[in-house]
């Protein structure tokens, strides 16, 4: 019997104070969840790292590009 994973998109965010992983079944959901975590570090996002885990390489690149742009925006907010 095989089990299907429902959370196929995962973003791990490493901040100076904690490491947090969010996961969701869609690219959009995980991006919004990761955005919420990044917003907690507004003004210090250059000290925050993240990585994306998913089976769709193109989606992983889109999520990473979105979060990188957001982190730069929040750094200068």
C-alpha positions, 0 to 999 in steps of 0.5 A: 500500500502506498501513501501519497504525500499531500504536502508537496511544497516545503520551505525552510526558513533559518533566522538567527533565532530559529529554524521554521519549516512550512509546507503545503499542498500548493505552490501558492499556499507555501509561498504565502506561509513563508511570506508570513514568516519572513514578514516577522523579520522585516528590516533584518531579512538579509540575516534570514536564509531559506531553501525550497524543497519540492519535486517540481524544479520550476515551481521551486525556482518561482518560490525562491525568486518570489521569497528573495524579492520579498526579503529584499523589499522587507530589508529596505522597508 
